[in-house]
Amino acid sequence: MSADQNPPGLYTNDSLPDTVNQFLKPYITADSPVFFVAVSGGLDSMVLLHIMIALQKELGLDLRVVHVNHGLRGAASDADEAFVADVCRRHNLPLKRKKLSLDDEHPSEEVLRAERYAFFEECLKGEEKAFVLLAHHLNDQLETFLMRLFKGSHLHGLIGMRGQRGPFLRPMLSVPREALEQYAREEGLVWREDASNTDRSYLRNALRHDLLPLLREHFGENYLHNFSKSHSDIVMASRKLGEKYAPRFRSMIRREQGRAAVNTEAYLQMDAFEARLFWNYCFSYVYPLSFQVSGTFLRSFGEFLKHAATGRFFSIADRLKILKNREEFFFDDKNGRIAGEGKLYPGRIVAWGRFRLRLSEAAGRVVLSGHNNNEEYVCGDGLRFPLTVRSWKAGDRFRPLGMKKFKKVSDFFVDRKVDRLTKKEIPLVLSGEKIVWLAGLRLDDRFKVTPDCGSVYKLEIMKED
């Protein structure tokens, strides 16, 4: 790209509807996705809604609206909600809305944002394929960049907002706000003005009203265009670095169902910059977690790996727990949660953790054992239905197949080199208080099939897809 070319995605002289339409084309597929437009009632979101209504008529989109009433401005906030509801009625658009009830009378921007996105995600539940459209524009991107720049964000943070983050789409991110204002005037749009947008106690408002006019004054009318060119290079540099390091990071990670194990020595050999890229890779490709990798985190985690005992956990963002093992550390996004008890009936399947277990009556007099770790035949004469499926508990004992003495399940796990987190995720199948099967590992000798068994059942364990 030569220096005088527009960076990818920069708004040029194309009409605003065409810009939105081109952005959304890859998402408008034959399986008819649902598009929720997040509408506050302000200028930006009303412009986006107006464009989407036109596209709905042209393309037959499944269009809906979502609105969050923050409840911070009393009657004015309620009037915003009523305004949005009236627009939806006039255009026959389904509306999902929520009025927040927060304990803090002056919640931070971060708290309000978290509440909004939590509601957006709630609206997405139950939809086979759906997106939420957000009306962020180029001025918003510049404000985000400046806040992160002077807070000391690293390369990944300076990327700012993305055109797509999971189900959230920002089709106007390359468009300056002036273009939205011009469109609104030309189309005769009506919108609500939020008085809190002039409150300079909010950092974003202070930047918008105090700093951006200075930038325009000193750098000219093209200051947004110039920012977009430079920002585009930052985005591209981050992407290229990610592509360069991805093969190395992939080689460090041993993937399993729902988790990733990392070689500790390989991790500790990386410098701070590489370690930060590594975590960005993990959170972008392995686990979709929004998390800023700070220097404090890198130092704390490094100390954990060097000094913590095997079996200790390190928590990330109150969501992930990383377990230090002998030569590896691993994490999964279930946050160490243990599935509760399940009940398994003949002819049924029960979901437990990341597994499904099935119990079925065996055809004929089948006597098989040890041929497949994922299935086992058991004598049904002494079974008490329904069987119970649960995780290991301290003190659990069973008689491993082929043995005459009882053995602690915990000792069995040690012998099999089953680590601390994995052993909590292995389903145990019980008949009453008696362990029948350590699923996928070993049958209890008391339930083995013999020629004297009057009935035989088949137990199977399957990983969730």
Secondary structure by P-SEA (a helix, b strand, c coil): cccccccccccccccaaaaaaaaacccccccbbbbbbbccccaaaaaaaaaaaaaaaacccbbbbbbbcccccaaaaaaaaaaaaaaaaaabbbbbbbbbbcccccccaaaaaaaaaaaaaaaaccccbbbbbbbccaaaaaaaaaaaaaacccccccccccccccccccccccccaaaaaaaaaaabbbbbbcccccccccaaaaaacccaaaaaaacccaaaaaaaaaaaaaaaaaaaaaaaaaaaaaaacccccccccccaaaaaaccaaaaaaaaaaaaaccccccccccaaaaaaaaaaaacccccbbbbccccbbbbbccccccccccccccccbbbbccccccccccbbbbbbbbccccccccccccbbbbbcccccccbbbbccccbbbbbcccccbbbbaaaaaaaacccaaaaaabbbbbccccccccccccccccccccccccbbbbbbbbccc
